[in-house]
Amino acid sequence: MKLLVAKFGGTSIGDGARIKKAAKSVVNEYMKGNQIVVVVSAVNKTTDELITLSDQAIGTSLTDKQKANIISMGEMTSIRLFSAAVESLGVKSAFIDPYNEIWPVITDDNSLEAKIDFKSTNKKVEGIQDLLNQGIIPVVCGFLGQGPAGEVTTLGRGGSDVTAFLLGHCLDADEVIIVTDVDGVMSTNPNKIEGAEKLDEISVEEMRDLATHGAQVLHPHALKYKDSRIKAKIISFEKGDLEEPGTAITGPSEGQDLKYASLYPNPIAQFSLVGCGMLKQSGLLGLVTTVLGDADINILGISAGQNSITAFIDKKDAEKAYPLLHDCVIENDFLSSLSLSKDVAMIFLVDPDFVDTPGIISDITGPLRENNINIIEIASSQTAVVVYVDWTDGKNTHALLKELF
């Protein structure tokens, strides 16, 4: 017997026929002897329609608490429809919303962007497990939480994905299945590139970065709760079969945290190519990367300014790279000079929450300033920050930032 958590997105239950198909897919798994928890979103576009209605009717005087209560009605309706559809197929079901005494997802009191109280949630899932043990299929509202006073809260856009992985983690499920309107994770947006292909699998780290950079297939915060022991996949609702392979989400690696600070083990060399109006020179980055790539020299980091390009490579490759990059300067009129600094330390900071954390750079630079550590360079993406300092400051910087994050 397996314990599954299946989350159905708004499109996958977008009309009565789809709700019936989804319910059948759940019952099919149940009839195989599996336990299954269902998480559902609001029926397609319902949340947007409720927001529009409330804006038109109430406008700016609408409070966050009122808004949370209004938009929660989408999921409240979905679970009742879905649970009734399951029971029409001859299997016992129970719908669970935040007003139910066994509601599991406990949060703080932020009405619209609530933070999950994991400890309380982990304890409350015992009620869901009791239903499963009685042969009942629980149908749980995605996206919603319950605040300290029993009030309805919401987890923000994409919160149903978070609900599914959270429950999967707390219930020690065998698999979390995200049912959506695509066959799985694609190599790119199929609406924009005709040759887009479905990926058979993708790592947690890749999926997190893809989602953070705009892919709508899964909310990146959901992956905080992806346990390496629990299988996960993204499938389409079209075939009505929860055994569809879709795209498997693998990892994280055993013992690896999605949040970490690491120090690159070797000293790094920093090359700076300087010239006038470099931003207007097409192909310049390609020139630098090709020269180093052809020499089998790995670039650890690269940044561009108005009049310079800086490349970071392992110090052991510096003597090999120096004449090659100098030849580039001599051969191209828009480049004027090349400088080399050795013994630089590189510290990686990775955290899926960075994208939603205002002031994260000042949080990093503040402790370093207080400890008189000079930053040579800093680079960032939506989920990572890379800090370059003098090699002699590397271990101290790593320790400070590791403690901070």
QUIDARA-V30019 format. One record per backbone hydrogen bond with DSSP energy under -0.5 kcal/mol. CO is the residue of the C=O (numbers start at 1). NH is the residue of the N-H. Records with the same first field share a line. If there is no record, write none. Layout:
CO->NH, NH
//
This chain:
2->4, 35
3->174, 175
4->37
5->7, 177
6->8, 39
7->9, 179
8->41
9->13
10->13, 44
11->14
15->19
16->20
17->21
18->22
19->23
20->24
21->25
22->26
23->27
24->28
25->29
26->30
27->31
28->32
29->32, 34
30->33
35->4
37->6
38->140
39->8
40->142
43->46
45->49
46->50
47->51
48->52
49->53
50->54
51->55
52->56
53->57
54->58, 59
58->61
59->62
63->67
64->68
65->69
66->70
67->71
68->72
70->73
71->74, 75
72->76
73->77
74->78
75->79
76->80
77->81
78->82
79->83
80->84
81->85
82->86
83->87
84->88
85->89
86->89, 91
87->90
92->137
94->139
95->97
96->141
97->100
100->103
104->106
105->146
106->117
109->111
111->154
115->108
116->118
117->121
118->122
119->123
120->124
121->125
123->126
124->127
125->129
126->130
127->131
128->132
129->133
130->134
131->134, 136
132->135
136->138
137->94
138->38, 140
139->96
140->40
143->155
145->153
146->107
147->150
151->147
153->145
154->114
156->159
158->161, 162
159->143, 163
160->164
161->165
162->166
163->167
164->168
165->169
166->170
167->171
168->173
169->172
174->231
175->5
176->178, 233
177->7, 179
178->180, 235
179->9
180->237
185->199
189->192, 193
193->196
197->187
200->248
202->250
203->207
204->208
205->209
206->210
207->211
208->212
209->213
210->215
211->214
219->222
220->223
221->224
222->225
223->226
225->227
227->230
229->231
231->176
232->249
233->178
234->247
235->180
237->240
241->244
246->248
247->234
248->202, 250
250->204
253->256
258->260
260->350
262->264, 348
267->315
268->344
269->271, 313
270->341
271->311
272->274, 339
273->309
274->336, 337
275->278
277->280
278->281
280->282
281->284
283->287
284->288
285->289
286->290
287->291
288->292
289->293
290->294
291->295
292->297
293->296
296->298
298->300, 314
301->312
303->310
306->278, 279
307->275
308->305
309->273
310->303
311->271
312->300, 301
313->269
314->317
315->318
317->321
318->322
319->323
320->324
321->325
322->326
323->327
324->328
325->329
326->330
327->331
328->332
332->335
337->274
339->272
341->270
343->391
344->268
345->389
346->264
347->387
348->262
349->385
350->260
351->354
352->355
353->356
354->357
356->358
357->360
359->363
360->364
361->365
362->366
363->367
364->368
365->369
366->370
367->371
368->373
369->372
372->374
374->376, 390
377->388
379->386
382->355
383->351
384->381
385->349
386->379
387->347
388->376, 377
389->345
390->393
391->394
393->397
394->398
395->399
396->400
397->401
398->402
399->403
400->404
401->405
//
